[in-house]
Amino acid sequence: MGFPATSSNNLISEEKALKHITIPISVPISCAAIDDKNNSLNLRMSVATKVSASGITLEVYREIDSDLVLLSFVDVIDRSLELKGKVVSSTKMESGAFNVEISFQGSRDENIEFAKHLVIVNNRSGQKPETIIDRRLN
């Protein structure tokens, strides 16, 4: 399997290459802001717009009030999946919604499992990635 070579002609490891693959999705997901003792501060409903093995991008209407979050969604067999994350960046868009990038804080296997099931839910829904604003206008 060929991976891009670095300037020193070393191959990037498969794990490192996969960590940076970002997949566009459109999946409803809840995002609870939590404190360092895992107490819920508030809950935001959002749409996951991108996912990778190391993190996720969400579109939310209200700013997330903490650096720590608990992400959760229901998969195709009605199983609830949860994973902690850390807010990396939050940018207010022209629409008024926030584009929030979150790094997963689980183990490598937990992160990959969470991301994999988000992609499966997206593929089963038959929807193409879109924004919250696009859906509100239709």
Phi, psi and chi 1 to 4 in degrees:
 res  aa     phi    psi   chi1   chi2   chi3   chi4
   1 MET       -  129.9 -151.2 -179.1  -82.5      -
   2 GLY   -97.0  130.4      -      -      -      -
   3 PHE  -118.1  157.3  -71.1   96.4      -      -
   4 PRO   -58.5  140.5  -13.2   19.9      -      -
   5 ALA   -89.1  146.7      -      -      -      -
   6 THR   -83.7  176.7   63.0      -      -      -
   7 SER   -62.5  -24.4   58.7      -      -      -
   8 SER   -92.1   14.1   62.1      -      -      -
   9 ASN    63.6   18.2  -70.3  -33.7      -      -
  10 ASN   -85.3  143.2  -65.5  -31.3      -      -
  11 LEU   -82.0  140.3  -67.4  179.7      -      -
  12 ILE   -70.5  136.5  -63.3  173.0      -      -
  13 SER   -63.4  151.6   72.2      -      -      -
  14 GLU   -58.4  -43.2  180.0  175.9  -72.8      -
  15 GLU   -60.6  -44.4 -177.9  176.7  -40.9      -
  16 LYS   -65.7  -40.7 -172.2  172.4 -178.6 -179.5
  17 ALA   -64.7  -43.8      -      -      -      -
  18 LEU   -66.5  -31.9  -70.0  174.7      -      -
  19 LYS   -60.5  -27.8 -176.5  176.3 -179.2  178.8
  20 HIS  -100.6    1.1  -61.3  -71.1      -      -
  21 ILE   -75.6  125.1  -66.2  172.7      -      -
  22 THR  -111.5  130.9  -57.8      -      -      -
  23 ILE  -112.5  123.7  -59.8  168.9      -      -
  24 PRO   -70.5  133.3   20.1  -24.5      -      -
  25 ILE  -140.3  173.1   59.7  173.7      -      -
  26 SER  -146.5   89.3 -178.1      -      -      -
  27 VAL  -131.5  127.0  176.9      -      -      -
  28 PRO   -63.3  137.7  -17.0   28.2      -      -
  29 ILE  -150.4  141.5 -172.2  168.0      -      -
  30 SER   -92.8  148.6   65.8      -      -      -
  31 CYS  -134.7  105.5  179.0      -      -      -
  32 ALA   -96.9  122.3      -      -      -      -
  33 ALA   -70.5  133.0      -      -      -      -
  34 ILE  -128.6  157.4   56.9  174.7      -      -
  35 ASP   -93.2 -177.7   63.1   18.2      -      -
  36 ASP   -69.0   -7.8   56.3   -3.7      -      -
  37 LYS  -105.9   13.6  -65.8  179.2 -178.4  166.0
  38 ASN    68.6   19.3  -65.5  -31.0      -      -
  39 ASN   -79.3  134.4  -63.4  -46.6      -      -
  40 SER   -73.8  129.2 -179.5      -      -      -
  41 LEU   -96.8  -40.2  -56.5  174.1      -      -
  42 ASN  -166.4  166.1   59.2   47.2      -      -
  43 LEU  -123.1  134.1  178.7   66.5      -      -
  44 ARG  -124.1  130.1  -57.5  -78.0 -173.7 -108.5
  45 MET   -86.3  142.2  -69.7  -52.3  -62.1      -
  46 SER  -149.2  179.0   62.0      -      -      -
  47 VAL  -124.1  125.2  173.0      -      -      -
  48 ALA   -74.8  125.6      -      -      -      -
  49 THR  -108.8  -20.9   57.8      -      -      -
  50 LYS  -149.2  148.6  -62.3  177.4 -164.4  167.5
  51 VAL  -144.7  147.7   68.3      -      -      -
  52 SER  -138.3 -179.8   72.7      -      -      -
  53 ALA   -70.2  -13.5      -      -      -      -
  54 SER  -115.6   -8.2   60.8      -      -      -
  55 GLY  -176.8 -174.6      -      -      -      -
  56 ILE  -147.0  151.9 -168.5  167.7      -      -
  57 THR  -115.4  130.1  -58.6      -      -      -
  58 LEU  -117.4  153.6  -56.2  178.8      -      -
  59 GLU  -114.3  118.4 -174.3  177.1  -34.8      -
  60 VAL  -128.4  153.3  -65.1      -      -      -
  61 TYR   -86.6  -25.1  -93.6  103.9      -      -
  62 ARG  -122.1  145.0  -64.9 -175.0   63.0 -156.7
  63 GLU   -60.7  145.3 -164.6  165.7   16.9      -
  64 ILE   -84.3  129.7  -63.1  172.0      -      -
  65 ASP   -89.8   15.3  -57.3  -30.2      -      -
  66 SER  -151.3  158.6  173.7      -      -      -
  67 ASP   -79.8  -21.1  -71.6  -19.2      -      -
  68 LEU  -105.8  139.5  -59.2  173.4      -      -
  69 VAL  -138.7  157.8  -65.8      -      -      -
  70 LEU  -116.7  115.0  179.8   63.6      -      -
  71 LEU   -93.7  140.0  -56.2  166.5      -      -
  72 SER  -150.7  148.5   61.8      -      -      -
  73 PHE  -155.9  168.7   72.0   99.5      -      -
  74 VAL  -107.6  129.0  176.8      -      -      -
  75 ASP   -84.3 -173.5   72.3    2.2      -      -
  76 VAL   -69.7  -14.1  -65.0      -      -      -
  77 ILE  -110.8   27.8   56.6  172.8      -      -
  78 ASP    59.4   33.2  -69.3  -29.0      -      -
  79 ARG  -100.8  131.5 -177.9  176.9   53.5  165.6
  80 SER   -82.5  127.6  179.5      -      -      -
  81 LEU  -114.6  136.0  -64.3  166.8      -      -
  82 GLU  -130.8  150.5  -66.3 -176.8  -18.0      -
  83 LEU  -157.8  137.8 -170.8   64.2      -      -
  84 LYS   -79.2  151.2  -71.9 -177.5 -174.4  175.0
  85 GLY  -146.3  169.5      -      -      -      -
  86 LYS  -126.4  129.3 -177.1  171.6  178.7  147.5
  87 VAL   -68.3  123.4  174.9      -      -      -
  88 VAL   -94.2  -42.6  175.8      -      -      -
  89 SER  -155.1  154.3   71.5      -      -      -
  90 SER  -142.2  120.9  179.3      -      -      -
  91 THR  -124.4  126.7  -53.1      -      -      -
  92 LYS   -76.7  127.8 -169.9  168.8 -173.0  176.0
  93 MET   -91.9  167.8  -60.9 -177.1  -63.1      -
  94 GLU   -57.0  -32.3 -166.6  174.7  -58.3      -
  95 SER   -69.9  -16.3   66.6      -      -      -
  96 GLY   101.5  -17.3      -      -      -      -
  97 ALA   -77.2  165.8      -      -      -      -
  98 PHE  -110.7  136.4  -70.1   85.2      -      -
  99 ASN   -97.6  112.7 -171.6   54.7      -      -
 100 VAL  -117.5  123.6 -178.4      -      -      -
 101 GLU  -100.2  130.6  -66.2  179.5   -8.4      -
 102 ILE  -128.6  133.1  -62.7  169.7      -      -
 103 SER   -94.6  136.4   66.3      -      -      -
 104 PHE   -68.5  144.3  -67.1  146.4      -      -
 105 GLN  -116.7   12.9  -61.6  -64.6  -62.2      -
 106 GLY   -85.6 -174.8      -      -      -      -
 107 SER   -69.5  165.9   69.9      -      -      -
 108 ARG   -54.4  -46.3  178.6 -177.7  171.5  -85.0
 109 ASP   -66.1  -40.2  -70.5  -17.3      -      -
 110 GLU   -64.4  -42.6  -70.6  170.2  -28.2      -
 111 ASN   -61.3  -46.0  -64.3  -10.4      -      -
 112 ILE   -66.4  -41.2  -70.2  171.1      -      -
 113 GLU   -62.0  -45.1 -171.0   72.9    8.5      -
 114 PHE   -60.3  -49.9 -167.2   82.5      -      -
 115 ALA   -62.1  -42.9      -      -      -      -
 116 LYS   -59.8  -43.9  179.4  175.9   78.9  172.6
 117 HIS   -71.1  -30.0  -77.2  -84.5      -      -
 118 LEU   -63.8  -42.0  -83.5  167.8      -      -
 119 VAL   -64.8  -41.0  172.4      -      -      -
 120 ILE   -62.1  -45.1  -69.5  168.6      -      -
 121 VAL   -60.5  -44.2  168.0      -      -      -
 122 ASN   -60.5  -46.0 -177.2   73.7      -      -
 123 ASN   -66.5  -35.3  -68.6  -15.8      -      -
 124 ARG   -73.1  -26.7  -67.0  -89.7  174.9   99.1
 125 SER   -74.1  -23.4   72.9      -      -      -
 126 GLY    74.8    6.2      -      -      -      -
 127 GLN   -88.6  146.3  -64.8  178.8  -14.4      -
 128 LYS   -88.3  150.1  -66.9 -176.6  178.8  176.6
 129 PRO   -55.6  136.9  -23.9   32.8      -      -
 130 GLU  -154.1  171.8   57.7 -172.7   -8.7      -
 131 THR   -98.8  164.5   66.1      -      -      -
 132 ILE   -57.9  -41.3  -66.9  172.4      -      -
 133 ILE   -61.3  -43.3  -58.7  -59.4      -      -
 134 ASP   -57.5  -43.2  -69.3  -22.4      -      -
 135 ARG   -68.5  -36.5  -77.4 -166.9  -61.2  -77.0
 136 ARG   -67.4  -30.4  -73.7 -144.2  164.5  172.4
 137 LEU   -78.6  -18.0  -66.9  174.6      -      -
 138 ASN   -91.4      -  -68.1  -30.9      -      -
